[in-house]
Amino acid sequence: MSSPAEPATFIDVGDADGHRAVLGGLTALERVIRGLGKAGVKRVVVAAEPFDVEQAGVPRVGHGVVVEWVAPGTAPAPGQPVVRGDEIAGVRITDDASRRRAEWALFGSLPKTHQGPTDALINQHVSLRITRQLCKTRVHPNHITVASMFWGLAAAAIVLEGSWLAIAIGGVMMQLHNILDSCDGELARLRFQYTQIGGWLDNILDEIVDNAFIACAGIAAGGVWTYVGIAGAAARFLSNALQWIEIRRMGSNSAFAFRYWFESDVESADDAYGRRSALYWVRSLGRRDTFVFVFMLFMLAGLPQGVAVVGAAIGAVLLTLMLLHQVLKPRGGSAAPA
């Protein structure tokens, strides 16, 4: 992290005005400045004619970086760190064609490196296109999170009607909710609008929707499946509550920060949840992107009892692990950087 004693970072914008190009709702220059701010840089020097890097019509948090404008062509001081202000995702912007390439490269970098298999193979190809349109609006990531919750709860409510059509529609709506759930995070990373409250909302509201859907699927199936679905939702709710108490105690707001007692509490999210983990495919069975997709398949087949069974199985496994964790967890915490 920079300090007053460190030189300001020099931003070279070239001579093609590529730094003024808009990608994902922000100019290339502002995107570079905000990225530097995220990395801890406090001051930058921009060798260009001054212009308003705060694009009108897009609500967002400030980058917290002091910008000093100097005459175009000014050279950096000896030893001063230099970055390009007209280069995004490895693509230097010189015309509209290169701007489009840079924008697609930028969007391609948005998905998390430790995403689940269904997100990687299916969901991201839809969510990124939705996010590309959303970034042109005033919509905030938290707006998407809340709207997605209501959409998911509507899917659960429709299932209660009990007919094959209602059950199938509810399943498809739930999968669309799962795709929208990726859009809020993508938009937050794209605009640098990630917040603590946003992280909590995203995770907790997802759990509310999942548990409601499992319970409603069991009720729609009727008979003993009603009890299976409700029991599965209750088990997941209790395990979720215990996990979030642990995460909150560690000062985090991400479910990916949690580690069970048998996992290292210093490994990264990629180590624990990504493909480098030996438990990747085992974990994927209980990851949201996977089981929601499986829910849709069951509902399209007219088998809401399948959702109740899968939900109950996941709930039983998670609750068992969390209860064991309360006894066996290492002293000093059970969360790591996400």
C-alpha positions in Angstrom: 0.0 0.0 0.0 1.3 3.4 -0.9 2.3 6.0 1.7 3.0 9.8 1.5 6.7 9.0 1.0 6.0 6.9 -2.1 5.8 8.5 -5.5 2.4 8.8 -7.1 1.7 6.3 -9.9 2.1 7.8 -13.3 -0.6 6.9 -15.9 0.4 7.0 -19.5 -2.7 7.4 -21.7 -1.0 7.3 -25.1 -2.1 9.6 -28.0 -5.2 7.8 -29.4 -7.7 8.9 -26.6 -8.2 5.2 -25.7 -8.4 6.3 -22.1 -11.7 8.0 -22.8 -13.3 4.9 -24.2 -16.3 3.6 -22.2 -16.3 -0.1 -21.2 -18.9 -1.5 -18.9 -20.2 1.9 -17.9 -16.8 3.4 -16.9 -14.1 5.0 -19.0 -10.9 3.0 -19.4 -9.0 5.6 -17.4 -11.4 5.5 -14.5 -11.4 1.7 -14.5 -7.6 1.8 -14.3 -7.7 4.4 -11.5 -10.3 2.4 -9.5 -8.2 -0.7 -9.9 -5.2 1.1 -8.6 -7.3 2.3 -5.7 -8.3 -1.2 -4.9 -4.7 -2.2 -4.8 -4.0 0.5 -2.3 -2.6 3.4 -4.5 -3.6 6.8 -3.1 -2.3 9.2 -5.7 -2.0 9.1 -9.5 -0.6 11.5 -12.1 -2.3 11.5 -15.4 -0.5 12.9 -18.5 -3.6 14.1 -20.3 -6.1 17.0 -20.7 -8.4 17.0 -17.7 -11.9 15.5 -18.2 -14.6 14.3 -15.8 -13.8 10.6 -15.2 -17.0 10.3 -13.2 -19.4 9.4 -16.0 -22.9 10.8 -15.5 -25.8 8.5 -14.8 -24.0 5.7 -13.1 -24.3 5.5 -9.3 -21.2 4.1 -7.6 -18.8 4.4 -4.8 -15.8 6.8 -5.0 -12.4 5.4 -6.0 -10.6 7.2 -3.1 -7.6 8.2 -5.3 -6.3 11.7 -5.7 -5.9 12.5 -9.4 -3.3 15.1 -10.5 -3.5 16.2 -14.2 -0.3 17.2 -16.0 0.3 18.3 -19.6 0.1 15.7 -22.3 3.5 14.3 -23.2 4.9 14.8 -19.7 7.4 12.1 -18.9 7.3 10.2 -15.6 9.9 11.0 -12.9 12.8 8.7 -12.5 11.8 5.6 -10.6 8.1 6.5 -10.7 5.8 3.5 -11.2 4.0 3.7 -14.6 0.8 2.0 -15.8 -1.2 2.4 -19.0 -4.5 4.3 -18.8 -5.7 3.1 -22.2 -5.2 -0.6 -21.7 -7.8 -2.9 -20.2 -7.5 -6.7 -19.7 -4.3 -6.7 -21.7 -5.9 -4.9 -24.7 -4.6 -1.4 -25.7 -7.5 0.7 -26.9 -6.8 2.7 -30.1 -10.2 2.5 -31.9 -13.7 1.1 -31.6 -12.6 -2.4 -32.6 -10.0 -2.6 -29.9 -12.5 -1.1 -27.4 -14.9 -4.0 -28.2 -12.1 -6.5 -27.8 -11.1 -5.0 -24.5 -14.7 -4.9 -23.2 -15.2 -8.6 -24.0 -11.9 -9.5 -22.4 -13.1 -7.5 -19.3 -16.4 -9.3 -19.1 -14.6 -12.6 -19.5 -12.6 -11.8 -16.4 -15.6 -11.2 -14.2 -16.6 -14.8 -13.2 -14.9 -16.1 -10.0 -12.0 -18.4 -10.5 -13.5 -20.8 -8.0 -17.0 -20.9 -9.5 -18.9 -24.2 -9.7 -19.1 -26.4 -12.8 -22.7 -25.4 -13.8 -21.8 -21.7 -13.5 -18.7 -22.3 -15.7 -20.4 -24.4 -18.4 -23.9 -22.8 -18.5 -24.9 -19.9 -16.3 -22.0 -17.4 -17.0 -22.7 -17.5 -20.7 -26.2 -16.0 -20.0 -25.4 -13.9 -17.0 -22.5 -12.0 -18.7 -24.8 -10.9 -21.5 -27.4 -9.7 -19.0 -24.7 -7.9 -17.0 -23.5 -6.2 -20.2 -26.9 -4.6 -20.6 -27.3 -3.8 -16.9 -24.0 -1.9 -16.8 -25.6 0.7 -19.2 -28.3 1.5 -16.6 -28.6 3.0 -13.1 -29.3 -0.4 -11.6 -27.1 -1.1 -8.5 -26.0 -4.7 -7.7 -28.1 -4.7 -4.5 -31.1 -3.9 -6.6 -30.5 -7.1 -8.6 -29.9 -9.1 -5.4 -33.3 -8.0 -3.9 -35.2 -8.4 -7.2 -33.7 -11.9 -7.6 -34.9 -12.8 -4.2 -38.5 -11.9 -5.0 -38.2 -13.7 -8.3 -37.0 -16.9 -6.5 -39.8 -16.6 -3.9 -42.3 -16.2 -6.7 -40.9 -19.4 -8.2 -41.5 -21.2 -4.9 -45.0 -19.9 -4.6 -46.0 -20.9 -8.1 -44.9 -24.5 -7.4 -47.6 -24.7 -4.7 -50.3 -24.7 -7.3 -49.3 -28.3 -7.9 -50.0 -28.9 -11.6 -47.2 -30.1 -13.9 -47.2 -26.7 -15.7 -46.9 -24.7 -12.5 -44.1 -27.0 -11.2 -42.2 -26.8 -14.5 -42.5 -23.0 -14.6 -41.3 -22.8 -11.0 -38.3 -24.9 -11.8 -37.3 -22.8 -14.8 -37.9 -19.6 -12.8 -35.6 -20.9 -10.1 -32.8 -21.6 -12.7 -33.3 -18.0 -14.0 -33.0 -16.8 -10.4 -29.7 -18.7 -10.2 -28.4 -16.9 -13.3 -29.5 -13.5 -12.0 -27.7 -14.4 -8.8 -24.4 -14.2 -10.8 -25.3 -10.8 -12.3 -25.2 -8.9 -9.1 -21.6 -10.0 -8.3 -20.5 -9.5 -11.9 -21.9 -5.9 -11.9 -20.3 -5.2 -8.5 -16.9 -6.3 -9.8 -17.4 -4.5 -13.1 -18.3 -1.1 -11.4 -16.2 -1.5 -8.2 -19.5 -1.4 -6.2 -18.8 -4.3 -3.8 -19.9 -3.6 -0.2 -20.1 -5.4 3.0 -23.9 -5.2 3.1 -24.1 -6.4 -0.5 -22.1 -9.5 0.4 -24.4 -10.3 3.3 -27.5 -9.7 1.3 -26.3 -11.9 -1.6 -25.6 -14.9 0.5 -28.4 -14.7 3.1 -31.2 -14.0 0.6 -30.0 -16.9 -1.6 -30.4 -19.2 1.4 -33.9 -17.9 2.1 -34.9 -18.6 -1.5 -33.4 -22.1 -1.6 -35.0 -23.2 1.7 -38.4 -21.8 0.6 -38.2 -23.6 -2.7 -37.3 -27.0 -1.1 -40.1 -26.7 1.4 -42.7 -25.7 -1.3 -41.6 -28.5 -3.6 -42.2 -31.0 -0.8 -45.6 -29.4 -0.1 -46.5 -29.6 -3.8 -45.5 -33.3 -3.9 -47.8 -34.0 -0.9 -47.9 -36.9 1.5 -44.7 -37.8 3.2 -42.7 -35.6 0.8 -44.2 -32.6 2.6 -42.4 -33.5 5.8 -39.2 -34.4 3.8 -39.1 -31.0 2.1 -39.8 -29.1 5.3 -37.3 -31.1 7.3 -34.7 -30.5 4.6 -35.3 -26.8 4.5 -35.2 -26.6 8.3 -31.9 -28.6 8.4 -30.3 -26.3 5.8 -31.6 -23.2 7.7 -30.0 -24.4 11.0 -26.7 -25.3 9.3 -26.7 -22.0 7.4 -27.3 -20.1 10.7 -24.4 -21.9 12.4 -22.1 -21.3 9.5 -22.9 -17.6 9.3 -22.3 -17.2 13.0 -18.8 -18.5 12.4 -18.3 -16.3 9.4 -19.5 -13.2 11.3 -17.3 -14.0 14.2 -14.3 -14.0 11.9 -15.3 -10.5 10.5 -16.1 -11.8 7.0 -19.2 -11.6 4.8 -18.5 -14.3 2.3 -19.5 -18.0 2.5 -16.3 -18.8 0.7 -14.3 -17.7 3.8 -15.6 -20.6 5.9 -13.5 -23.6 6.5 -14.5 -26.9 8.3 -12.3 -28.2 11.0 -10.5 -30.6 8.7 -9.5 -27.8 6.3 -6.5 -25.4 6.5 -7.6 -22.0 7.7 -5.0 -20.3 5.6 -5.9 -21.6 2.2 -7.5 -19.4 -0.4 -11.0 -19.8 -1.9 -9.4 -21.2 -5.0 -7.6 -23.8 -2.9 -10.8 -24.8 -1.0 -13.4 -24.4 -3.7 -11.6 -24.3 -7.1 -10.5 -27.1 -9.4 -7.2 -27.3 -7.6 -9.1 -28.7 -4.5 -9.3 -32.5 -4.2 -12.9 -32.0 -2.9 -13.9 -29.9 -6.0 -16.3 -32.4 -7.5 -17.6 -33.5 -4.1 -18.3 -29.9 -3.1 -19.9 -29.3 -6.5 -22.8 -31.6 -5.5 -23.8 -29.2 -2.7 -23.0 -26.0 -4.5 -25.8 -23.7 -5.4 -25.3 -23.6 -9.2 -25.4 -27.4 -9.3 -28.3 -28.3 -7.1 -30.5 -25.5 -8.5 -29.9 -26.8 -12.0 -30.8 -30.3 -10.8 -34.0 -28.9 -9.1 -35.0 -27.5 -12.6 -34.6 -30.9 -14.2 -36.7 -32.6 -11.5 -39.4 -30.0 -11.9 -39.5 -30.3 -15.7 -39.9 -34.0 -15.2 -42.8 -33.3 -12.8 -41.0 -34.7 -9.8 -41.0 -32.1 -7.0 -40.4 -35.0 -4.6 -36.9 -35.2 -6.1 -36.2 -31.6 -5.0 -37.4 -32.5 -1.5 -35.1 -35.5 -1.4 -32.1 -33.7 -2.7 -32.8 -30.7 -0.4 -33.1 -33.0 2.6 -29.9 -34.9 1.7 -28.0 -31.7 1.4 -29.5 -30.4 4.6 -28.7 -33.6 6.5 -25.0 -33.6 5.3 -24.5 -29.9 6.0 -26.1 -30.0 9.5 -24.1 -33.1 10.4 -20.9 -31.4 9.3 -21.7 -28.2 11.2 -22.6 -30.0 14.4 -19.3 -31.9 14.2 -17.6 -28.7 13.5 -18.9 -27.1 16.7 -17.1 -29.9 18.6 -14.0 -30.3 16.5 -13.2 -26.8 15.2 -9.7 -25.5 16.0 -9.5 -22.8 18.6 -9.1 -19.3 17.2 -11.6 -19.5 14.3 -12.6 -21.4 11.2 -12.6 -18.9 8.4 -10.0 -17.8 5.9 -9.7 -15.1 3.3 -12.2 -15.6 0.5 
